[in-house]
Amino acid sequence: MRGRGFQGVQVSASRRSGTTDELGPDEPGEPGGSDLLAALLDGMDAALCAFDADGVVTHWNREAERILGWTAAEAVGRHGFAGWAVRSADAEDVQARLMSAMHAPGRQVHEFALVTKDGGRVLVRTQSAAVRGPDGKPAGVYCAFSEVHAQIDLERSIALSEALFEDASWGVVLVDADLRPALVNAHAARALGVGRTSVLGRPLGELLAQGVEELEAALTHVLGEGAPPAPAEMWVTVRGPEGERRRCWRSGFLRLASPLAEEPVPLGVGWVFEDVTEAKQGEQEAALLRFRTSQLHRAARAAAECEDPAEAATVHLDFALAGFADHALVDRVAGGPRAEGEGAPGPVRLVRLAATPAGAPGPSLLTGAAGLPVRYPEGHPALRCVERAGSVRADAGPVPAERAREWALERQWPDDAVHALCAVLRSRGRTLGVVTFLRAAGRSRFERADTAYAEDVAVRIATALDLAEAVRGR
């Protein structure tokens, strides 16, 4: 309720009986009944007037004065609206419709065109109802009214709010000042993997496994500084009955403030979001594909300038490593290519041909001069790759850092490797060896798209190594 003064409302005597409507003598030090009534009427956001049983205006509050321009002193005591607040042609109909509420149950809603003090007209929506006397019989009518456009704005706001929290095709969450959901729509509840009522009042950390810090920081910023100028895309991991799900939400935020306070008081944040995970993943995959295609093209052009085909193989390896893996190894089959394929007799032995530097980054180095076999244990991913003539993926798994280090060293790999992808090197129907790509803990595991790229690189490396063997054999 807006703050108002106590002036401007008159409480009149009853026109029929001559008795007053006063509430009795005021107690010392206490507000009088008429003063309290005046304060309540003046503090209302809606315009209010009242009529006695004869249709005489008995009450007129400050909001009615603001809308129509007529003061309480000018309005109270007049018989109906005729001749001052409505046109003469409309006065009889307006008066009849207003006073009909005295003998009707409940409230009646009407729309009238009233006349302002300066001669203008304003369309208002009224709600009128009977006023009962001490004996329970109708003693008059009260009428609350507001400008139609203001009422329509209010109804639109309410309708919009209800539509957002019922039928919207994107998530809508009302977050309170403690950063806890106070209201969610059905779409948001499904996105969070919980029911609409069970999510209310819970900390966001119970709903999100990752991304909660970023989201809470955004909500805190909006509470303190206001809405950001553009939507923000946030990656979060949602907890749910089916496990954790990685999602990307394009989010917009609005600070909510009370319209009833003299100064803005934050009520919370309106958070609207849309799931754009598939679109973002598609964009990322397309960008990655463009980059890898460019790398293959650049590698082919650089390798064509190498005089030594073996050096061309390392060029392909270096170009493939960018953004793809942390280490790479090339091992060739000891004793020459295996023309028999997967069913070849005898154990597989591999000789290290090239590797990325173990320390500072730099170009891959050819290391196969000694020709000593690599001490791979039985069942090693590189050996299985050669035996099956197909790609093999391996991971250390969710183990402590020390155990992951032991896992890598057991396989003769750099100690920070936790993900491995081995692709077979084949040319002219023969298996020449294997290329191994390794990732450290800071990267994700190899996926199917990574396997396809590694196989493309392996084809180019195998072609270069096959050419090197042919050149040496001449």
Residue pairs with C-beta under 8 A, 6 or more apart in sequence:
1 43
1 44
1 45
1 260
2 43
2 45
2 260
3 43
3 262
4 39
4 42
4 43
4 62
5 42
5 62
6 35
6 38
6 39
6 42
7 38
7 42
8 38
8 42
8 61
8 62
8 65
8 71
8 72
9 37
9 38
9 41
9 42
9 59
9 60
9 61
9 62
9 72
10 59
10 60
10 72
10 73
10 76
11 21
11 22
11 34
11 37
11 38
11 58
11 59
12 21
12 58
12 59
12 76
12 77
13 19
13 20
13 21
14 20
14 21
14 52
15 52
15 54
15 56
16 52
16 53
16 54
21 58
22 33
22 34
23 32
23 33
23 34
23 37
24 33
26 32
26 33
26 35
31 39
41 48
41 59
41 61
41 62
42 61
42 62
44 61
44 63
44 144
45 63
46 63
46 144
46 145
46 146
47 61
47 63
47 64
47 66
47 67
47 68
47 124
47 144
47 145
47 146
48 59
48 60
48 61
48 63
48 64
48 142
48 143
48 144
48 145
49 57
49 59
49 60
49 61
49 64
49 75
49 142
49 143
49 145
50 57
50 58
50 59
50 131
50 140
50 141
50 142
50 143
51 57
51 58
51 80
51 98
51 99
51 140
51 141
51 142
51 143
52 58
52 139
52 140
53 102
53 138
53 139
53 140
54 79
55 79
55 80
55 95
55 98
55 99
56 77
56 78
56 79
56 80
57 75
57 76
57 77
57 78
57 79
57 80
58 76
58 140
59 76
59 142
60 70
60 71
60 72
60 75
60 76
61 72
64 70
64 75
64 145
65 71
65 72
65 75
67 116
67 122
67 124
67 145
67 146
67 147
68 85
68 114
68 115
68 116
68 117
68 122
69 116
69 117
69 118
70 84
70 85
70 116
70 117
74 84
74 117
75 85
78 84
80 91
80 94
80 95
80 98
81 91
81 94
81 95
81 114
82 88
82 91
82 92
82 95
83 91
84 115
85 114
85 115
86 94
86 112
86 113
86 114
86 115
87 113
87 115
90 112
90 113
94 112
97 108
97 110
97 112
98 110
98 126
98 128
98 141
98 143
99 141
100 108
101 107
101 108
101 128
101 129
101 130
101 141
101 143
102 130
102 131
102 138
102 140
102 141
103 130
103 138
104 130
106 129
107 127
107 128
107 129
108 127
108 128
108 129
109 125
109 126
109 127
110 125
110 126
110 128
111 123
111 124
111 125
111 126
111 148
112 123
112 124
112 126
112 145
113 121
113 122
113 123
113 124
114 121
114 122
114 123
114 124
114 145
115 121
116 122
122 147
123 147
123 148
123 149
124 145
124 146
124 147
124 148
125 145
125 146
125 147
125 148
125 151
126 143
126 144
126 145
127 143
127 144
127 145
128 141
128 142
128 143
128 144
129 141
129 142
130 138
130 140
130 141
131 138
131 139
131 140
131 141
131 142
132 138
132 139
133 139
164 172
164 185
165 172
165 183
165 184
165 185
166 185
166 186
168 185
168 187
169 187
170 187
170 272
170 273
170 274
171 184
171 185
171 187
171 188
171 191
171 249
171 271
171 272
171 273
171 274
171 275
172 184
172 185
172 187
172 188
172 270
172 271
172 272
173 181
173 183
173 184
173 185
173 188
173 270
173 271
173 272
173 273
174 181
174 182
174 183
174 184
174 256
174 268
174 269
174 270
174 271
175 181
175 182
175 219
175 268
175 269
175 270
175 271
176 182
176 267
176 268
177 223
177 266
177 267
177 268
179 203
179 204
179 216
179 219
179 220
180 200
180 201
180 202
180 203
180 204
181 199
181 200
181 201
181 202
181 204
182 200
182 201
182 268
183 200
184 192
184 196
184 199
184 200
185 196
186 196
188 273
189 195
189 196
189 199
191 238
191 247
191 249
191 273
191 275
192 199
192 207
192 238
192 240
193 207
193 238
193 239
193 240
193 241
193 242
193 245
194 207
194 240
199 207
204 212
204 215
204 216
205 212
206 239
207 238
207 239
208 215
208 236
208 237
208 238
208 239
209 237
209 238
209 239
209 244
210 235
210 236
210 237
210 246
211 234
211 235
211 236
211 237
212 236
214 234
214 236
215 234
215 236
215 251
218 228
218 232
218 234
218 251
218 253
219 253
219 269
219 271
221 228
222 228
222 253
222 254
222 255
222 269
223 255
223 266
223 268
223 269
226 255
227 252
227 253
227 254
227 255
228 253
231 250
231 251
231 252
232 250
232 251
232 252
232 253
233 248
233 249
233 250
233 251
233 276
233 280
234 248
234 249
234 251
235 246
235 247
235 248
236 246
236 247
236 248
236 249
237 244
237 245
237 246
237 247
238 244
238 245
238 247
246 277
247 275
247 277
248 275
248 276
248 277
248 280
248 281
249 273
249 274
249 275
249 276
250 273
250 274
250 276
251 271
251 272
251 273
252 271
252 272
252 273
253 269
253 270
253 271
253 272
254 269
254 270
254 272
255 266
255 269
255 270
256 266
256 267
256 268
256 269
256 270
257 264
257 265
257 266
257 267
258 264
258 265
258 267
285 449
288 449
291 323
292 324
292 453
295 319
295 320
295 322
296 319
296 320
296 456
296 457
296 460
298 319
299 315
299 316
299 318
299 319
299 320
299 460
300 316
300 460
302 315
302 319
303 312
303 313
303 315
303 316
303 460
303 464
304 312
306 312
306 315
308 468
309 464
309 465
309 467
309 468
309 471
310 353
310 354
310 366
310 464
310 465
310 468
311 366
312 464
312 467
313 330
313 353
313 354
313 461
313 464
313 465
313 468
314 330
314 354
314 363
314 364
314 365
314 366
316 457
316 460
316 461
316 464
317 328
317 330
317 354
317 356
317 364
317 435
317 457
317 461
318 356
318 363
318 364
320 328
320 437
320 453
320 454
320 457
321 328
321 356
321 364
321 437
324 437
324 450
324 453
325 421
325 437
325 438
325 439
325 443
326 414
326 416
326 417
326 438
326 439
326 440
326 443
327 355
327 356
327 413
327 414
327 417
327 437
327 438
328 355
328 356
328 364
328 435
328 436
328 437
328 438
329 352
329 354
329 355
329 356
329 382
329 413
329 435
329 436
329 438
330 352
330 353
330 354
330 355
330 364
330 425
330 433
330 434
330 435
330 436
330 461
330 465
331 350
331 351
331 352
331 353
331 374
331 382
331 433
331 434
331 435
331 436
332 350
332 351
332 353
332 368
332 425
332 432
332 433
332 465
333 348
333 349
333 350
333 351
333 386
333 431
333 432
333 433
334 349
334 350
334 351
334 371
334 373
335 349
337 427
337 430
337 431
337 432
337 466
337 469
338 344
338 348
338 386
338 430
338 431
339 429
339 430
341 389
341 429
341 431
342 387
342 388
342 389
348 383
348 386
348 387
349 373
350 373
350 374
350 376
350 382
350 383
350 386
350 433
350 434
351 368
351 371
351 372
351 373
351 374
352 367
352 368
352 372
352 374
353 366
353 367
353 368
353 433
353 465
354 364
354 365
354 366
354 367
354 368
355 364
355 365
355 367
356 362
356 364
356 365
357 363
357 364
357 365
358 414
374 382
374 412
375 412
376 382
376 383
376 411
376 412
377 410
377 411
380 411
380 412
381 392
381 393
381 394
381 411
381 420
381 422
381 436
382 392
382 422
382 434
382 436
384 392
384 422
385 391
385 392
385 422
385 423
385 424
385 434
386 424
386 431
386 433
386 434
389 424
389 426
389 431
390 424
391 421
391 422
391 423
391 424
391 451
391 454
391 455
392 421
392 422
393 419
393 420
393 421
393 422
393 445
393 446
393 451
394 411
394 419
394 420
394 421
394 422
395 418
395 419
395 420
395 445
396 403
396 404
396 407
396 408
396 417
396 418
396 419
399 407
401 441
404 418
404 441
405 415
405 416
407 418
408 414
408 415
408 416
408 417
408 418
409 415
411 417
411 420
413 420
413 436
413 438
414 438
416 440
416 441
417 438
417 439
417 440
418 439
418 440
418 441
419 438
419 439
419 443
419 444
419 445
419 446
420 436
420 437
420 438
420 439
420 446
421 436
421 437
421 438
421 446
421 450
421 451
421 454
422 434
422 435
422 436
422 437
423 434
423 435
423 436
423 437
423 451
423 454
423 455
423 457
423 458
424 431
424 433
424 434
424 458
425 431
425 432
425 433
425 434
425 435
425 458
425 461
425 462
425 465
426 432
426 458
426 459
426 462
427 462
427 463
427 465
427 466
428 466
430 466
432 462
432 465
432 466
432 469
433 462
433 465
435 454
435 457
435 458
435 461
437 446
437 450
437 454
439 445
439 446
446 454
